[in-house]
């Protein structure tokens, strides 16, 4: 069985700068995998290559064994690659019901329907409410997104991504900027994400990484530097030196 | 074991009173934009009343309604999809010329000319829409739309054998509507015709902007990047709305050609594109009525100011525009409501 997501010698150059250096990476089915690395290690570039924001210079991205290297973001999304963003990418003027409703209807192929209102699709409503309930957005479901508390907006990030029913989900620093009071709620919903969704977590926050991930990959200077269980990685002296050590000194 | 099942529809127990309330609340929110408000009914009743009770104003009202439809077409792309344009007059002018030419060379039957005028503009919209997607910045879009309108203007100017060039299109003649209602000197048929067409197109537009497709447009306008990542084919959706908008503008142009029975280069002039943008900003973008209300306000202001200062009315329109944009529409719209609350608060 092929891995949920795989890269083969994936490479990205910006002129002379090698941002991603022939990375071989495997995300297993149902994985809780974290990608860590010091600032400037190329984590964001790597995610952008996976999702199709940036075209790769060389190498391949395989989604469930299928080569998606040349597909657009939107095509990859339709094939089950979901993501959330480090900085909220939401629809400020829309409500959570509308945002999640849109994502569900797009997944079901009803997004081009220009005649019936979304409210007429009873099948969608049930699923929308389910997602809003899971992500604790029921109370604010009909408030404009721009007016939601930051923690709620982070939850909406997740709800919108999950509405696409992704097989693979990339979480880009999901807890970034969330105030302490709202953090618990976010971590709980992260832990409750469906176990058959394969998740790659890109994160700075080591507490979150160690509580969430069962496997860790360390990226340094765009290169696949180390990989293993959280225990292994923590013990790896090379990792401690370039990454964890650096944090301690910082 | 999979927890995925927990995410499938209907697993939040939808029994008892509370969940049904939730469903109702969600439905209410989704239907929010689609529900008819009393003010809307009032608006259209007033329009209907104007037909019966303002017979001396039919010529002016026809101009207003055509300008309103034209601005509505711009609202579809600007207000709902966030595409700016300085060349929407190209579609208006093309629709006008096609409707005029149809009456000369094909048939004087008004609905045929209207439809062909709209279709021609729609085709031009469809053909040029991809140019707006290549580099999706506002400045590029302004320049591309402006450029296309200029190209069309010069093409119509040069092709004098077809368009009459600077002299305008001679011999436009429109047969009675449905073979019964002649286009009279007082503009009564013209106004009824323009009003009915505009109302019908408004209804269709209203339905479209409240559909899932319309919702996806709002999502694109709000955040195209995220729309992309949830699988919205952004490019295709934008081409579709741009085409529809061009078709609407073409029909507005065709209405002008048919109701005035004259087409000149003026329909393709730059001021058409500028005026329609001004009208829409006056009335407010993104709620469909902005174009219609803006057209009324624009014509009223034009009327008032040109009576006071026949030569400088544009000065005053310009001043109003600057004030409205600087104060911000939200605050202007909120002012009566705030005043109402203050009065009620004071009464308590």
Interface residues (C-beta under 8 A of the other chain):
Chain A: X51 X72 X73 X74 X77 X78 X82 X83 X85 X89 X90 X91 X92 X93 X94 X95 X97 X98 X99 X101 X102 X103 X105 X106 X107 X110 X111 X112 X113 X114 X115 X116 X117 X118 X119 X121 X123 X125 X126 X127 X128 X129 X130 X131 X132 X133 X134 X138 X141 X142 X160 X161 X162 X163 X164 X165 X192 X194 X195 X196 X197
Chain B: X1 X2 X3 X4 X6 X7 X8 X9 X10 X11 X12 X14 X19 X22 X23 X25 X26 X27 X28 X29 X30 X31 X32 X34 X207 X208 X210 X211 X212 X213 X214 X215 X216 X218 X219 X222 X223 X225 X226 X227 X228 X229 X230 X231 X232 X233 X234 X237
